[in-house]
Amino acid sequence: MLARQIAIGFGIAIIFPLLVYNGTATLYPPPNRQNTSVVVASLSGPNATPEERQKYKEEQQKRQEEQRKLNDEYNAAARNFARHLVTISTSLGVAAILIGAYIPPMRSVQG
């Protein structure tokens, strides 16, 4: 009987957080990281002219700025999703604790 209660407790401990996360992700979709970092071959080889090197540096700075912008957007969306997740999971967790505290234990029927 005790093993059964422990198994049910572990089942609830595993299933409840998954249910809360999936429910929250349904209402507020988590952000998707878009890996758009592009690897470009170096144009500034040993025979490159100063103009080619300067052009390559400018393009590289532009790519870095775009990547930084994408990272900032993702971080903002991730913070927003985490805020929703914490709010919902905290309220449901407190509700589950209160409900579990006031529901009387079920009596086992032994026949």
N, CA, C and O atoms as a GROMACS GRO file, in nm:
protein
  444
    1MET      N    1   0.082  -0.120   0.000
    1MET     CA    2   0.000   0.000   0.000
    1MET      C    3   0.086   0.126   0.000
    1MET      O    4   0.057   0.222  -0.071
    2LEU      N    5   0.192   0.125   0.080
    2LEU     CA    6   0.282   0.240   0.085
    2LEU      C    7   0.355   0.257  -0.049
    2LEU      O    8   0.375   0.370  -0.094
    3ALA      N    9   0.393   0.147  -0.111
    3ALA     CA   10   0.460   0.154  -0.241
    3ALA      C   11   0.368   0.216  -0.346
    3ALA      O   12   0.413   0.291  -0.433
    4ARG      N   13   0.241   0.184  -0.338
    4ARG     CA   14   0.144   0.238  -0.433
    4ARG      C   15   0.131   0.389  -0.414
    4ARG      O   16   0.126   0.464  -0.512
    5GLN      N   17   0.126   0.435  -0.290
    5GLN     CA   18   0.117   0.578  -0.262
    5GLN      C   19   0.242   0.651  -0.309
    5GLN      O   20   0.234   0.762  -0.362
    6ILE      N   21   0.358   0.589  -0.289
    6ILE     CA   22   0.482   0.650  -0.334
    6ILE      C   23   0.484   0.659  -0.487
    6ILE      O   24   0.525   0.761  -0.543
    7ALA      N   25   0.439   0.552  -0.554
    7ALA     CA   26   0.435   0.552  -0.700
    7ALA      C   27   0.340   0.660  -0.752
    7ALA      O   28   0.371   0.728  -0.850
    8ILE      N   29   0.225   0.677  -0.687
    8ILE     CA   30   0.130   0.781  -0.728
    8ILE      C   31   0.191   0.919  -0.704
    8ILE      O   32   0.176   1.009  -0.787
    9GLY      N   33   0.260   0.936  -0.592
    9GLY     CA   34   0.325   1.065  -0.563
    9GLY      C   35   0.430   1.100  -0.666
    9GLY      O   36   0.436   1.215  -0.712
   10PHE      N   37   0.513   1.002  -0.703
   10PHE     CA   38   0.614   1.028  -0.806
   10PHE      C   39   0.548   1.055  -0.941
   10PHE      O   40   0.595   1.140  -1.018
   11GLY      N   41   0.440   0.985  -0.971
   11GLY     CA   42   0.368   1.009  -1.096
   11GLY      C   43   0.315   1.151  -1.103
   11GLY      O   44   0.324   1.217  -1.207
   12ILE      N   45   0.258   1.197  -0.993
   12ILE     CA   46   0.206   1.334  -0.989
   12ILE      C   47   0.321   1.434  -0.999
   12ILE      O   48   0.310   1.535  -1.068
   13ALA      N   49   0.432   1.404  -0.932
   13ALA     CA   50   0.547   1.496  -0.934
   13ALA      C   51   0.607   1.509  -1.074
   13ALA      O   52   0.668   1.611  -1.106
   14ILE      N   53   0.590   1.408  -1.156
   14ILE     CA   54   0.644   1.413  -1.292
   14ILE      C   55   0.542   1.470  -1.389
   14ILE      O   56   0.576   1.553  -1.474
   15ILE      N   57   0.417   1.427  -1.378
   15ILE     CA   58   0.315   1.466  -1.475
   15ILE      C   59   0.268   1.609  -1.454
   15ILE      O   60   0.242   1.679  -1.553
   16PHE      N   61   0.255   1.656  -1.330
   16PHE     CA   62   0.202   1.790  -1.304
   16PHE      C   63   0.288   1.899  -1.368
   16PHE      O   64   0.233   1.986  -1.436
   17PRO      N   65   0.423   1.898  -1.349
   17PRO     CA   66   0.503   2.003  -1.416
   17PRO      C   67   0.495   1.997  -1.569
   17PRO      O   68   0.495   2.100  -1.635
   18LEU      N   69   0.490   1.875  -1.624
   18LEU     CA   70   0.477   1.863  -1.770
   18LEU      C   71   0.344   1.921  -1.818
   18LEU      O   72   0.338   1.988  -1.921
   19LEU      N   73   0.239   1.894  -1.742
   19LEU     CA   74   0.108   1.948  -1.777
   19LEU      C   75   0.107   2.100  -1.769
   19LEU      O   76   0.052   2.167  -1.857
   20VAL      N   77   0.168   2.155  -1.665
   20VAL     CA   78   0.173   2.301  -1.651
   20VAL      C   79   0.254   2.363  -1.764
   20VAL      O   80   0.212   2.464  -1.822
   21TYR      N   81   0.370   2.305  -1.796
   21TYR     CA   82   0.452   2.361  -1.904
   21TYR      C   83   0.378   2.355  -2.038
   21TYR      O   84   0.374   2.454  -2.111
   22ASN      N   85   0.320   2.239  -2.070
   22ASN     CA   86   0.252   2.227  -2.199
   22ASN      C   87   0.129   2.316  -2.206
   22ASN      O   88   0.099   2.370  -2.313
   23GLY      N   89   0.057   2.332  -2.096
   23GLY     CA   90  -0.057   2.424  -2.095
   23GLY      C   91  -0.014   2.568  -2.115
   23GLY      O   92  -0.077   2.642  -2.190
   24THR      N   93   0.095   2.606  -2.048
   24THR     CA   94   0.147   2.742  -2.064
   24THR      C   95   0.198   2.762  -2.207
   24THR      O   96   0.176   2.867  -2.266
   25ALA      N   97   0.268   2.663  -2.261
   25ALA     CA   98   0.321   2.674  -2.397
   25ALA      C   99   0.209   2.680  -2.500
   25ALA      O  100   0.227   2.734  -2.609
   26THR      N  101   0.093   2.625  -2.466
   26THR     CA  102  -0.021   2.633  -2.558
   26THR      C  103  -0.076   2.775  -2.561
   26THR      O  104  -0.110   2.827  -2.667
   27LEU      N  105  -0.086   2.838  -2.443
   27LEU     CA  106  -0.140   2.974  -2.437
   27LEU      C  107  -0.038   3.079  -2.479
   27LEU      O  108  -0.071   3.174  -2.551
   28TYR      N  109   0.086   3.061  -2.435
   28TYR     CA  110   0.194   3.155  -2.465
   28TYR      C  111   0.310   3.075  -2.526
   28TYR      O  112   0.392   3.020  -2.452
   29PRO      N  113   0.319   3.066  -2.657
   29PRO     CA  114   0.422   2.983  -2.719
   29PRO      C  115   0.564   3.027  -2.680
   29PRO      O  116   0.593   3.147  -2.678
   30PRO      N  117   0.650   2.930  -2.650
   30PRO     CA  118   0.789   2.966  -2.616
   30PRO      C  119   0.860   3.019  -2.741
   30PRO      O  120   0.824   2.983  -2.853
   31PRO      N  121   0.961   3.102  -2.722
   31PRO     CA  122   1.032   3.158  -2.838
   31PRO      C  123   1.116   3.052  -2.907
   31PRO      O  124   1.166   2.958  -2.845
   32ASN      N  125   1.131   3.070  -3.036
   32ASN     CA  126   1.217   2.982  -3.116
   32ASN      C  127   1.343   3.058  -3.151
   32ASN      O  128   1.339   3.169  -3.202
   33ARG      N  129   1.456   2.994  -3.122
   33ARG     CA  130   1.583   3.057  -3.160
   33ARG      C  131   1.607   3.027  -3.306
   33ARG      O  132   1.610   2.912  -3.349
   34GLN      N  133   1.624   3.132  -3.382
   34GLN     CA  134   1.651   3.118  -3.524
   34GLN      C  135   1.800   3.131  -3.546
   34GLN      O  136   1.858   3.239  -3.535
   35ASN      N  137   1.861   3.020  -3.576
   35ASN     CA  138   2.006   3.022  -3.600
   35ASN      C  139   2.031   3.070  -3.741
   35ASN      O  140   2.032   2.992  -3.836
   36THR      N  141   2.051   3.199  -3.753
   36THR     CA  142   2.075   3.256  -3.885
   36THR      C  143   2.218   3.302  -3.900
   36THR      O  144   2.252   3.378  -3.992
   37SER      N  145   2.302   3.256  -3.809
   37SER     CA  146   2.442   3.295  -3.823
   37SER      C  147   2.499   3.226  -3.946
   37SER      O  148   2.492   3.103  -3.960
   38VAL      N  149   2.553   3.303  -4.033
   38VAL     CA  150   2.604   3.254  -4.160
   38VAL      C  151   2.757   3.254  -4.155
   38VAL      O  152   2.819   3.355  -4.119
   39VAL      N  153   2.814   3.143  -4.190
   39VAL     CA  154   2.959   3.135  -4.196
   39VAL      C  155   3.002   3.175  -4.338
   39VAL      O  156   2.963   3.113  -4.436
   40VAL      N  157   3.082   3.278  -4.344
   40VAL     CA  158   3.128   3.329  -4.472
   40VAL      C  159   3.279   3.309  -4.479
   40VAL      O  160   3.351   3.335  -4.383
   41ALA      N  161   3.325   3.263  -4.592
   41ALA     CA  162   3.468   3.243  -4.609
   41ALA      C  163   3.541   3.377  -4.603
   41ALA      O  164   3.490   3.480  -4.648
   42SER      N  165   3.656   3.372  -4.548
   42SER     CA  166   3.735   3.494  -4.532
   42SER      C  167   3.778   3.545  -4.669
   42SER      O  168   3.836   3.474  -4.750
   43LEU      N  169   3.746   3.671  -4.692
   43LEU     CA  170   3.787   3.734  -4.817
   43LEU      C  171   3.919   3.808  -4.802
   43LEU      O  172   3.977   3.856  -4.900
   44SER      N  173   3.965   3.816  -4.679
   44SER     CA  174   4.089   3.891  -4.657
   44SER      C  175   4.206   3.793  -4.651
   44SER      O  176   4.268   3.776  -4.546
   45GLY      N  177   4.235   3.731  -4.761
   45GLY     CA  178   4.347   3.638  -4.770
   45GLY      C  179   4.478   3.714  -4.781
   45GLY      O  180   4.480   3.836  -4.768
   46PRO      N  181   4.586   3.644  -4.805
   46PRO     CA  182   4.716   3.710  -4.812
   46PRO      C  183   4.730   3.805  -4.932
   46PRO      O  184   4.811   3.897  -4.928
   47ASN      N  185   4.650   3.784  -5.036
   47ASN     CA  186   4.661   3.868  -5.155
   47ASN      C  187   4.547   3.969  -5.166
   47ASN      O  188   4.527   4.029  -5.272
   48ALA      N  189   4.473   3.989  -5.056
   48ALA     CA  190   4.359   4.081  -5.062
   48ALA      C  191   4.408   4.225  -5.059
   48ALA      O  192   4.507   4.259  -4.994
   49THR      N  193   4.334   4.308  -5.132
   49THR     CA  194   4.367   4.451  -5.133
   49THR      C  195   4.311   4.516  -5.007
   49THR      O  196   4.223   4.459  -4.942
   50PRO      N  197   4.359   4.633  -4.971
   50PRO     CA  198   4.305   4.702  -4.853
   50PRO      C  199   4.155   4.730  -4.864
   50PRO      O  200   4.084   4.730  -4.763
   51GLU      N  201   4.107   4.755  -4.986
   51GLU     CA  202   3.964   4.779  -5.004
   51GLU      C  203   3.883   4.653  -4.975
   51GLU      O  204   3.777   4.660  -4.912
   52GLU      N  205   3.933   4.537  -5.020
   52GLU     CA  206   3.865   4.410  -4.994
   52GLU      C  207   3.862   4.380  -4.844
   52GLU      O  208   3.762   4.333  -4.792
   53ARG      N  209   3.973   4.406  -4.776
   53ARG     CA  210   3.979   4.384  -4.631
   53ARG      C  211   3.880   4.474  -4.558
   53ARG      O  212   3.812   4.430  -4.465
   54GLN      N  213   3.873   4.599  -4.599
   54GLN     CA  214   3.781   4.693  -4.536
   54GLN      C  215   3.637   4.651  -4.560
   54GLN      O  216   3.553   4.655  -4.470
   55LYS      N  217   3.608   4.609  -4.684
   55LYS     CA  218   3.473   4.564  -4.717
   55LYS      C  219   3.436   4.442  -4.634
   55LYS      O  220   3.324   4.432  -4.584
   56TYR      N  221   3.530   4.348  -4.619
   56TYR     CA  222   3.505   4.228  -4.539
   56TYR      C  223   3.478   4.264  -4.394
   56TYR      O  224   3.388   4.207  -4.331
   57LYS      N  225   3.555   4.358  -4.338
   57LYS     CA  226   3.535   4.399  -4.199
   57LYS      C  227   3.398   4.463  -4.179
   57LYS      O  228   3.332   4.438  -4.078
   58GLU      N  229   3.356   4.544  -4.275
   58GLU     CA  230   3.225   4.608  -4.265
   58GLU      C  231   3.112   4.505  -4.272
   58GLU      O  232   3.016   4.513  -4.196
   59GLU      N  233   3.125   4.408  -4.363
   59GLU     CA  234   3.024   4.303  -4.373
   59GLU      C  235   3.020   4.219  -4.246
   59GLU      O  236   2.913   4.181  -4.199
   60GLN      N  237   3.136   4.191  -4.190
   60GLN     CA  238   3.143   4.113  -4.068
   60GLN      C  239   3.078   4.190  -3.951
   60GLN      O  240   3.007   4.129  -3.871
   61GLN      N  241   3.101   4.317  -3.942
   61GLN     CA  242   3.039   4.398  -3.837
   61GLN      C  243   2.888   4.402  -3.854
   61GLN      O  244   2.813   4.400  -3.756
   62LYS      N  245   2.843   4.409  -3.979
   62LYS     CA  246   2.699   4.410  -4.006
   62LYS      C  247   2.635   4.277  -3.964
   62LYS      O  248   2.529   4.277  -3.902
   63ARG      N  249   2.699   4.165  -3.995
   63ARG     CA  250   2.648   4.034  -3.954
   63ARG      C  251   2.645   4.021  -3.801
   63ARG      O  252   2.550   3.966  -3.745
   64GLN      N  253   2.748   4.072  -3.735
   64GLN     CA  254   2.753   4.065  -3.590
   64GLN      C  255   2.641   4.148  -3.528
   64GLN      O  256   2.580   4.108  -3.429
   65GLU      N  257   2.615   4.264  -3.586
   65GLU     CA  258   2.508   4.349  -3.534
   65GLU      C  259   2.372   4.282  -3.553
   65GLU      O  260   2.287   4.288  -3.464
   66GLU      N  261   2.350   4.219  -3.669
   66GLU     CA  262   2.225   4.147  -3.693
   66GLU      C  263   2.209   4.032  -3.595
   66GLU      O  264   2.099   4.009  -3.543
   67GLN      N  265   2.318   3.958  -3.570
   67GLN     CA  266   2.314   3.846  -3.477
   67GLN      C  267   2.286   3.897  -3.334
   67GLN      O  268   2.211   3.833  -3.260
   68ARG      N  269   2.344   4.008  -3.297
   68ARG     CA  270   2.321   4.066  -3.165
   68ARG      C  271   2.173   4.108  -3.152
   68ARG      O  272   2.112   4.089  -3.047
   69LYS      N  273   2.119   4.164  -3.259
   69LYS     CA  274   1.978   4.205  -3.256
   69LYS      C  275   1.887   4.083  -3.241
   69LYS      O  276   1.792   4.086  -3.162
   70LEU      N  277   1.915   3.975  -3.314
   70LEU     CA  278   1.836   3.853  -3.301
   70LEU      C  279   1.847   3.795  -3.160
   70LEU      O  280   1.747   3.749  -3.105
   71ASN      N  281   1.966   3.797  -3.103
   71ASN     CA  282   1.985   3.747  -2.967
   71ASN      C  283   1.908   3.830  -2.866
   71ASN      O  284   1.848   3.776  -2.773
   72ASP      N  285   1.908   3.961  -2.882
   72ASP     CA  286   1.834   4.048  -2.792
   72ASP      C  287   1.683   4.022  -2.801
   72ASP      O  288   1.614   4.019  -2.699
   73GLU      N  289   1.633   4.005  -2.923
   73GLU     CA  290   1.491   3.975  -2.941
   73GLU      C  291   1.455   3.842  -2.878
   73GLU      O  292   1.350   3.829  -2.813
   74TYR      N  293   1.541   3.741  -2.896
   74TYR     CA  294   1.515   3.610  -2.836
   74TYR      C  295   1.517   3.619  -2.684
   74TYR      O  296   1.431   3.561  -2.617
   75ASN      N  297   1.613   3.691  -2.628
   75ASN     CA  298   1.621   3.703  -2.482
   75ASN      C  299   1.499   3.773  -2.425
   75ASN      O  300   1.450   3.735  -2.318
   76ALA      N  301   1.449   3.874  -2.493
   76ALA     CA  302   1.329   3.943  -2.447
   76ALA      C  303   1.207   3.850  -2.451
   76ALA      O  304   1.127   3.848  -2.358
   77ALA      N  305   1.195   3.773  -2.559
   77ALA     CA  306   1.083   3.679  -2.569
   77ALA      C  307   1.096   3.567  -2.466
   77ALA      O  308   0.996   3.523  -2.410
   78ALA      N  309   1.217   3.521  -2.439
   78ALA     CA  310   1.238   3.416  -2.340
   78ALA      C  311   1.204   3.466  -2.199
   78ALA      O  312   1.146   3.392  -2.120
   79ARG      N  313   1.240   3.590  -2.168
   79ARG     CA  314   1.204   3.647  -2.038
   79ARG      C  315   1.052   3.658  -2.024
   79ARG      O  316   0.997   3.629  -1.918
   80ASN      N  317   0.985   3.699  -2.130
   80ASN     CA  318   0.840   3.710  -2.128
   80ASN      C  319   0.774   3.574  -2.106
   80ASN      O  320   0.682   3.562  -2.026
   81PHE      N  321   0.823   3.472  -2.176
   81PHE     CA  322   0.768   3.337  -2.159
   81PHE      C  323   0.796   3.285  -2.018
   81PHE      O  324   0.710   3.223  -1.957
   82ALA      N  325   0.916   3.310  -1.966
   82ALA     CA  326   0.950   3.265  -1.831
   82ALA      C  327   0.862   3.333  -1.727
   82ALA      O  328   0.823   3.271  -1.628
   83ARG      N  329   0.831   3.460  -1.748
   83ARG     CA  330   0.743   3.532  -1.656
   83ARG      C  331   0.604   3.468  -1.654
   83ARG      O  332   0.546   3.449  -1.547
   84HIS      N  333   0.550   3.436  -1.772
   84HIS     CA  334   0.420   3.370  -1.778
   84HIS      C  335   0.427   3.232  -1.713
   84HIS      O  336   0.336   3.194  -1.639
   85LEU      N  337   0.533   3.158  -1.740
   85LEU     CA  338   0.546   3.023  -1.685
   85LEU      C  339   0.553   3.026  -1.533
   85LEU      O  340   0.489   2.944  -1.467
   86VAL      N  341   0.630   3.117  -1.477
   86VAL     CA  342   0.642   3.126  -1.331
   86VAL      C  343   0.509   3.166  -1.269
   86VAL      O  344   0.469   3.111  -1.166
   87THR      N  345   0.440   3.260  -1.329
   87THR     CA  346   0.312   3.306  -1.275
   87THR      C  347   0.209   3.194  -1.274
   87THR      O  348   0.142   3.170  -1.173
   88ILE      N  349   0.197   3.125  -1.385
   88ILE     CA  350   0.098   3.018  -1.396
   88ILE      C  351   0.136   2.899  -1.308
   88ILE      O  352   0.051   2.845  -1.238
   89SER      N  353   0.262   2.858  -1.311
   89SER     CA  354   0.301   2.740  -1.233
   89SER      C  355   0.293   2.767  -1.083
   89SER      O  356   0.260   2.676  -1.006
   90THR      N  357   0.324   2.889  -1.040
   90THR     CA  358   0.314   2.921  -0.898
   90THR      C  359   0.169   2.916  -0.851
   90THR      O  360   0.139   2.858  -0.746
   91SER      N  361   0.081   2.976  -0.928
   91SER     CA  362  -0.060   2.976  -0.887
   91SER      C  363  -0.118   2.835  -0.888
   91SER      O  364  -0.191   2.799  -0.796
   92LEU      N  365  -0.086   2.755  -0.988
   92LEU     CA  366  -0.136   2.618  -0.992
   92LEU      C  367  -0.072   2.532  -0.884
   92LEU      O  368  -0.138   2.444  -0.828
   93GLY      N  369   0.054   2.555  -0.854
   93GLY     CA  370   0.121   2.478  -0.749
   93GLY      C  371   0.061   2.508  -0.613
   93GLY      O  372   0.038   2.416  -0.534
   94VAL      N  373   0.036   2.635  -0.583
   94VAL     CA  374  -0.026   2.671  -0.455
   94VAL      C  375  -0.167   2.614  -0.447
   94VAL      O  376  -0.208   2.564  -0.342
   95ALA      N  377  -0.240   2.620  -0.557
   95ALA     CA  378  -0.375   2.563  -0.559
   95ALA      C  379  -0.371   2.412  -0.536
   95ALA      O  380  -0.454   2.358  -0.463
   96ALA      N  381  -0.275   2.343  -0.597
   96ALA     CA  382  -0.264   2.199  -0.578
   96ALA      C  383  -0.229   2.164  -0.434
   96ALA      O  384  -0.281   2.067  -0.379
   97ILE      N  385  -0.143   2.243  -0.372
   97ILE     CA  386  -0.108   2.218  -0.232
   97ILE      C  387  -0.229   2.240  -0.142
   97ILE      O  388  -0.255   2.159  -0.053
   98LEU      N  389  -0.303   2.348  -0.164
   98LEU     CA  390  -0.421   2.374  -0.081
   98LEU      C  391  -0.529   2.269  -0.101
   98LEU      O  392  -0.590   2.224  -0.004
   99ILE      N  393  -0.552   2.231  -0.224
   99ILE     CA  394  -0.653   2.128  -0.251
   99ILE      C  395  -0.610   1.995  -0.188
   99ILE      O  396  -0.691   1.925  -0.129
  100GLY      N  397  -0.482   1.962  -0.202
  100GLY     CA  398  -0.432   1.838  -0.144
  100GLY      C  399  -0.437   1.839   0.008
  100GLY      O  400  -0.450   1.733   0.069
  101ALA      N  401  -0.426   1.955   0.069
  101ALA     CA  402  -0.430   1.963   0.215
  101ALA      C  403  -0.571   1.946   0.269
  101ALA      O  404  -0.589   1.898   0.381
  102TYR      N  405  -0.671   1.984   0.192
  102TYR     CA  406  -0.808   1.978   0.241
  102TYR      C  407  -0.888   1.857   0.193
  102TYR      O  408  -0.999   1.835   0.240
  103ILE      N  409  -0.835   1.779   0.102
  103ILE     CA  410  -0.903   1.658   0.060
  103ILE      C  411  -0.866   1.547   0.157
  103ILE      O  412  -0.748   1.520   0.180
  104PRO      N  413  -0.966   1.483   0.213
  104PRO     CA  414  -0.934   1.375   0.308
  104PRO      C  415  -0.874   1.256   0.232
  104PRO      O  416  -0.911   1.231   0.117
  105PRO      N  417  -0.784   1.181   0.296
  105PRO     CA  418  -0.728   1.063   0.230
  105PRO      C  419  -0.834   0.959   0.205
  105PRO      O  420  -0.926   0.943   0.285
  106MET      N  421  -0.822   0.888   0.094
  106MET     CA  422  -0.919   0.784   0.059
  106MET      C  423  -0.891   0.661   0.143
  106MET      O  424  -0.776   0.623   0.164
  107ARG      N  425  -0.997   0.600   0.188
  107ARG     CA  426  -0.982   0.476   0.263
  107ARG      C  427  -0.971   0.361   0.166
  107ARG      O  428  -1.043   0.354   0.067
  108SER      N  429  -0.882   0.271   0.197
  108SER     CA  430  -0.865   0.156   0.110
  108SER      C  431  -0.971   0.053   0.143
  108SER      O  432  -1.003   0.030   0.260
  109VAL      N  433  -1.025  -0.009   0.042
  109VAL     CA  434  -1.126  -0.112   0.060
  109VAL      C  435  -1.056  -0.246   0.056
  109VAL      O  436  -1.001  -0.286  -0.047
  110GLN      N  437  -1.058  -0.313   0.167
  110GLN     CA  438  -0.994  -0.445   0.174
  110GLN      C  439  -1.104  -0.550   0.182
  110GLN      O  440  -1.190  -0.546   0.270
  111GLY      N  441  -1.098  -0.640   0.093
  111GLY     CA  442  -1.208  -0.736   0.085
  111GLY      C  443  -1.166  -0.870   0.106
  111GLY      O  444  -1.248  -0.962   0.103
   0.00000   0.00000   0.00000
